[in-house]
Amino acid sequence: METRVDMQWIEACKIEDAIENGGVCLKLQDEQVALFYFTRRNEWYATQNECPHKHQMILSRGMLGSLGETPKVACPFHKKTFALDTGECLSGDECAIKTYPVKVENGRVYIAMTY
C-alpha cells in the first residue's frame, strides 16, 4: 500500500529576521520549529524545536557547529548534538530529531510542512 504525503511550503520569515549563525523558534501549523541560518556555510536548516532527551522546547537556542562536514546543533542544556541535515543524534544516543526542507526565494525563507 502506497502512502501519499502532501507537502506545503510555508513562509517562515524574511532573511533579515533570521539570526546569523543561530536559531529562531517559529510556530508553523501546530509544531514548534527551530530555523537555523548557518552563515559560515551559507545554509539554512529547520528542525523540531523539542530536544528529545528531556522534551524541552530549546533547540532553537542551541549552538551551531560542525562535526567534520556535518552541520550540527548542540542542545543548550544537555549538550546532545544533532545533525542539522538528517536529524541523527551525534552523541551516540538512539534519539533523533525531525528535519524539514528549507528554501529561500525573493528574500523570504520557506519551510516545507507535511500533512
C-alpha positions in Angstrom: 0.0 0.0 0.0 1.4 3.4 -1.0 1.2 6.3 1.4 0.9 9.8 0.0 2.3 12.7 1.9 1.4 16.2 0.8 3.9 19.0 1.4 3.2 22.7 1.7 5.8 25.5 1.7 5.0 27.9 4.5 6.7 31.4 4.7 8.7 31.4 7.9 10.3 34.8 7.9 12.3 37.4 5.9 16.1 36.7 5.6 16.9 39.7 7.7 14.7 38.4 10.6 17.0 35.4 11.0 19.9 35.3 13.4 23.2 34.7 11.8 24.9 31.5 13.0 22.0 30.9 15.3 18.4 29.9 15.5 14.9 31.2 16.0 11.7 29.4 17.1 8.6 29.5 14.9 5.2 28.0 15.3 4.1 26.6 12.0 0.8 24.7 11.8 0.8 23.1 15.3 4.5 22.5 15.6 7.4 24.5 17.1 10.1 24.6 14.5 13.7 25.7 15.0 15.1 27.6 12.0 18.9 28.0 11.7 20.9 30.2 9.5 24.4 28.8 9.3 26.2 31.8 7.6 29.6 30.3 7.6 28.2 27.5 5.3 25.6 29.8 3.7 23.0 27.2 4.5 19.5 27.1 6.1 18.1 24.3 8.3 14.9 23.6 10.1 14.3 21.0 12.8 11.8 20.3 15.5 12.4 22.7 18.5 11.9 20.0 21.1 15.0 18.3 22.5 14.1 14.5 22.6 16.3 14.0 25.6 14.2 15.9 28.2 11.4 17.1 26.0 12.1 20.8 26.4 11.5 23.3 23.6 15.0 24.7 23.4 16.9 23.5 20.3 16.5 26.9 18.6 18.8 28.3 21.3 21.5 25.7 20.6 25.0 26.3 19.4 25.8 25.6 15.7 29.0 23.9 14.7 30.3 21.1 12.5 31.5 17.6 13.1 33.7 17.1 10.1 31.5 18.1 7.2 28.3 17.5 9.1 26.5 20.7 10.3 25.2 20.2 13.9 23.3 21.9 16.7 24.0 21.3 20.4 21.2 21.4 22.9 22.0 24.3 25.2 21.0 22.3 28.4 22.1 18.8 27.8 24.8 19.2 25.2 23.5 16.4 23.0 24.3 17.2 19.4 22.2 16.5 16.3 22.9 16.6 12.6 21.0 19.5 11.1 20.7 17.8 7.7 19.5 14.4 8.8 18.4 14.8 12.5 20.7 12.0 13.6 21.9 12.2 17.2 25.7 12.6 17.0 26.2 12.0 20.8 25.8 8.2 20.5 22.1 8.1 21.6 19.2 6.4 19.9 17.1 9.6 19.7 16.9 11.7 16.6 15.1 14.9 15.6 12.7 15.7 12.8 14.1 17.9 10.0 12.2 20.0 7.4 13.2 21.2 3.9 14.1 24.9 3.6 14.2 27.2 0.6 15.0 30.9 0.2 13.2 32.9 -2.6 13.0 36.6 -3.1 14.4 37.5 0.3 12.0 35.2 2.2 12.6 31.8 3.9 10.1 29.0 3.5 9.8 25.7 5.4 8.1 22.6 3.9 5.5 21.1 6.3 3.8 17.8 5.6 0.2 17.0 6.3 
